[in-house]
Amino acid sequence: MKSVRIPLVAALFAFAAALNAADTKSSLNASDEKFVKATGESGMAEVKIATLGSQKAERADVKEFANMLINDHTKVNGELNQLAQTKGVELSAIVSADAANTFKDLEQESGAGFDKAFLAQMKDSHEKSISNFEDAEKNAADGEVKAWAGKTLPALRQHLDKIKELQGK
């Protein structure tokens, strides 16, 4: 009888340890976690590409816009990092392959060609982000994720409006 108790006790301890390990994982459902992770990745890419824009843009207004993007997205990335930590979501510190390729492509551009390509990239990424944020604002299961998405949307829309204005010049 004693020999049966030891494996049973060991199994119970292993089960309890597994439950504790599960507690350290994300508290979000799969869809919300995917949004948080994707947003972290795209936010990091925005700052990296905007930094390039602040260095390479020919037009002063495009440089100024790139600097605004750096400041705004750095702030939003910080908020997202805090939210992710409270929800047990680990964000990647590595820029996606697509973002790295976009960065490399933009690096090859210069002058007015850079400005045009940079603004086109920013327009595309902001349109995708707005769509993702609108979806999260409506459909996120987690209230904090939903509220954060809704709070962030106006700035993304302002960025897109500014991009369109700059493209029209």
N, C-alpha and C positions, 0 to 999 in steps of 0.2 A: 504494500500500500504506500509506503514511504517513497518508493522509486517512482510511482505515478504522480505524486504531488510535486516533486521537483520539476519535471518537465511541464506540468500544468502551470505552476507558478512562473516558470521561465517564459512560457507562452503568454501568460497574462501580462508580464512586464514588457515583453516585446510588443504586444498589442497596445499597451498604454504608451510606449515610446512612439509607436507609429501614429497614434492619435495626436500626440504632442507635435510630431513632425508635420502632420497635416495642418495643425493650427498655424504654423508659420507660413503656410502657402497663402496665395491670394484669397481674399474674402469676396472677390468679384465673380460674377458668372463669366462664362467664356467670352461672350460678346463684349461685355464691358472691359474685360481684361485686354482683349484684342484692340479695342479703341484706345485704351490708355497706352499700351505698348507702341502702337502705330503712331499715335500722336507724339509720344516721346521721341521716336525715331525721326519723324518729319520735322519736329521742332528743332532738333539738333541740326538737321540738314539745313533748315531755313537760316539759322545763325551762321553756319559755315559758308553758305552761298552768299548771304547778305554781307558777310565780312569781305568776301572777294569783291562784291559789288562796291563796297565802300572804298576799296583800293583801286579798282580798275575802271569804274564808270567815268565816262568822258564828261557828261553833263553834271553840273553842280546839283541840280534838282534830283537827279537819279542817285548821286552820292548821298545826299541828305536823306532821301527815302531809305536807302540801304542802311544808313546809321539808325534811323528810326526802327527799322525791322530788327536790327541787332538788339536794341534796347527793349523793344516790346516783346520779342520772342524769348529773350533771355529771362525776362520777368515771368512770362507765362510758363517757360520750361521749369523755373524754380517752383512755381505753384504746382505744376504737374508732378514734379519730383516729390513734393511733400504729400500730395494726395496719394501717389503711388506707394509711398512708404507706409502711410496709414492703412492702406488696403492690402499690404503685403505683396505688391507687384514689383518685380525687379525690372528696371528699365535698362536697355542696352546702352553701353557707352560707345558703341561702334556705329558709325554712319553706314547706312545700307549701301549695297553695291550700286543700286540705281542712282542714289544721291552722289556717290563718289564719281560715277561716270558723268553725271550732269556737271559736277564741279570741274572735272577734267575738260569737258567740252567747252565750258564757259571760259576756262583758263586760256584756251586757244584763241579766243576772240579778243578784239581790241577796238578802241574808239567807239564810233557810233554803232558798229556791229555788236560790240559787247553790250552796250546799253539796250539795244533791241532784243538780243537773246536773253539777257538778264530779266528784263521786264516780262518777256513771254514766259519764261520759266516761273517767275513769281506769280504771274496770272494763273497759270496752270496749277501750281501747287496750292494757291489760295482757294481756287474754285473747288479743288478736291477736299481741302480741309474744311471749307464751309459746309459742303455736303455731308462730310463725316460728323461734324459738330452738330449740324441740324438733326441728323439721325440720332446721335447720342442724347441731344436735348429732349427729343420726343420719346425715345425708346429705351434709354438706359434703365436697367433695373435698380441700380444703386443711386440713391437720391443725391449723394455728394457728387458723383460723376455727372449726373444730369444737370445739377445746378452749376457746376464748374463749366460745363460745355456751354450752357446758356449765357453765363457771365462773360465768356471769352468770345462768343460769336460777334458782338458789335465791333470789336477791334479788328477781327479778321475781315469783316465786311468793309470797314473803313480802309483797310490796306488794299483790298481789291478795287475799291472806288479810286483810290490814289493811283494805283497801277494803271487803270484805264485812262485816267486823266493824263498821266505821264506818257502813255503810249500815243495819245492824241496830239502830242506836241511835236 
